[in-house]
Amino acid sequence: MAAADVPKTYLDVLDPKWKGKIVLTYPNDDDAINFLFTLIISKYGWQWLDQLQQQDIKWVRGTASGGEVIAEPRSNYSLTFTGYPTGNQSIAVPNEYYMSWAQTSAIFKATKLPETAKLVQAFLVSQDWQTAQVAQGGFSIRRDIATNSPVWNATNTDPVRFHQFMLQRDVVEAWRFVFEDKLGTAQGLSPLIENIN
């Protein structure tokens, strides 16, 4: 896909030239995509989703699935904004807003190996591990490690906002039910099951 063809906004994906070429993760099956859709709809209204549904979307489960569909030989799909590359292919996403957040972890109070758990936590935030994540194309949660995209200073993402959304479970579930009402229940194998086989 030529750089000039990449949609710049979420309105651009409604262009008829993308009909039958878009693969997206169900927003009622993934909390991050749920949040992204709430942002888009808050900006463009429900008519945006109604028009998006006219684009013959291939709906999938899991954020890696869109990239896998696009990477398939002779795939007719070339656009997603709900996933990430799973190989060498590039995925076109509008640069209007993209999802980012720091993965969180914790140590159970009742763990039988508290010192081991502390070592694992320390390793996950260590300079060695965080540098390795950046080298593989990811981002670091540490501000002292140079990254290829300074997510902490970006104006088109907010690594804290998704976490704040997730703390409001009643709001998350309300949006999920509305998306399920409009799109139907998520179809297909869970990506967790699919990756086991």
WOKA-V849001 format. One record per residue. N is the residue number from 1. PSI is psi in radians with two decimals (* if undefined). NEAR is the number of other C-alpha atoms within 12 Angstrom. D_LAST is the distance of its C-alpha to the last C-alpha in whole Angstrom. Layout:
{{N,PSI,NEAR,D_LAST} {N,PSI,NEAR,D_LAST}}
This chain:
{{1,2.26,17,32} {2,2.55,10,35} {3,-0.62,13,36} {4,-0.43,9,39} {5,-0.26,18,36} {6,2.23,26,34} {7,2.40,28,35} {8,-0.42,21,37} {9,2.93,23,37} {10,-0.33,33,34} {11,-0.58,25,37} {12,-0.47,26,37} {13,-0.15,38,33} {14,-0.11,29,35} {15,2.32,22,37} {16,-0.38,18,37} {17,-0.29,19,36} {18,-0.02,31,32} {19,2.23,23,32} {20,0.15,25,28} {21,0.07,29,27} {22,2.33,38,26} {23,2.23,41,22} {24,2.66,46,22} {25,2.39,40,20} {26,2.21,41,22} {27,-0.30,41,24} {28,0.14,34,24} {29,-0.11,35,21} {30,2.12,32,21} {31,-0.63,33,24} {32,-0.73,35,25} {33,-0.60,35,25} {34,-0.87,35,27} {35,-0.80,39,29} {36,-0.79,36,29} {37,-0.61,37,30} {38,-0.66,30,33} {39,-0.78,29,35} {40,-0.80,28,35} {41,-0.60,24,36} {42,-0.52,15,38} {43,-0.76,18,40} {44,-0.17,20,40} {45,2.93,17,40} {46,-0.38,19,38} {47,-0.46,17,39} {48,-0.83,25,37} {49,-0.68,28,33} {50,-0.75,18,35} {51,-0.64,23,36} {52,-0.70,34,32} {53,-0.36,27,31} {54,-0.06,22,33} {55,0.19,26,31} {56,1.00,22,29} {57,2.44,31,26} {58,1.92,33,22} {59,2.35,36,21} {60,2.89,35,17} {61,2.31,34,16} {62,2.43,36,15} {63,-0.33,32,18} {64,-0.36,30,15} {65,-0.64,35,15} {66,-0.79,39,18} {67,-0.64,34,18} {68,-0.71,32,15} {69,-0.79,34,17} {70,-0.62,34,20} {71,-0.22,25,19} {72,2.47,17,18} {73,2.40,11,21} {74,0.48,9,23} {75,2.42,19,22} {76,-0.13,19,25} {77,2.39,33,24} {78,0.02,37,26} {79,2.32,42,26} {80,2.67,41,25} {81,0.30,43,26} {82,0.42,40,23} {83,-2.81,37,21} {84,2.82,32,21} {85,2.44,26,21} {86,0.06,21,17} {87,-2.41,18,19} {88,-0.11,13,22} {89,2.72,21,23} {90,2.58,24,26} {91,2.22,34,25} {92,2.22,36,28} {93,2.49,33,29} {94,2.46,29,33} {95,0.22,23,34} {96,-0.81,23,36} {97,2.41,26,34} {98,2.72,33,30} {99,2.43,35,28} {100,2.54,32,29} {101,2.73,24,29} {102,2.31,24,28} {103,2.46,17,25} {104,2.75,13,27} {105,2.92,13,27} {106,2.93,16,29} {107,2.20,18,30} {108,2.39,14,30} {109,-0.61,11,33} {110,0.21,9,32} {111,2.52,12,30} {112,-0.19,11,31} {113,1.14,13,31} {114,-0.66,15,33} {115,-0.65,14,34} {116,-0.74,14,31} {117,-0.69,19,29} {118,-0.67,19,32} {119,-0.73,15,31} {120,-0.80,17,28} {121,-0.77,19,29} {122,-0.69,18,32} {123,-0.74,16,30} {124,-0.50,24,28} {125,0.09,25,31} {126,2.75,19,33} {127,-0.70,20,34} {128,-0.88,16,32} {129,-0.77,22,28} {130,-0.66,26,30} {131,-0.68,25,31} {132,-0.66,20,28} {133,-0.74,22,26} {134,-0.72,23,29} {135,-0.46,18,28} {136,0.16,15,25} {137,0.05,19,26} {138,-2.93,24,26} {139,2.73,28,29} {140,2.52,33,31} {141,-0.19,29,32} {142,2.33,22,35} {143,-0.25,18,38} {144,0.05,15,39} {145,2.14,25,36} {146,2.38,22,37} {147,2.87,23,34} {148,-0.18,17,34} {149,1.85,21,34} {150,1.46,23,36} {151,-0.52,28,34} {152,-0.41,25,37} {153,0.00,13,40} {154,2.56,17,38} {155,-0.19,16,40} {156,0.46,21,37} {157,2.88,23,34} {158,1.80,24,35} {159,-0.12,27,33} {160,-0.49,19,34} {161,-0.66,22,34} {162,-0.74,28,31} {163,-0.71,21,31} {164,-0.69,17,34} {165,-0.78,25,33} {166,-0.46,21,30} {167,-0.30,15,33} {168,1.26,16,34} {169,-0.59,17,32} {170,-0.65,12,34} {171,-0.78,18,34} {172,-0.82,29,31} {173,-0.64,23,30} {174,-0.81,19,33} {175,-0.76,31,32} {176,-0.75,30,28} {177,-0.63,22,30} {178,-0.78,23,32} {179,-0.70,31,29} {180,-0.66,20,27} {181,-0.68,15,31} {182,-0.60,20,31} {183,-0.27,26,27} {184,3.02,17,26} {185,2.65,20,23} {186,2.29,26,20} {187,2.62,18,18} {188,2.94,18,14} {189,2.54,17,11} {190,2.44,21,11} {191,-0.39,22,10} {192,-0.70,14,9} {193,-0.75,11,7} {194,-0.68,14,6} {195,-0.28,13,6} {196,-0.66,8,4} {197,*,8,0}}
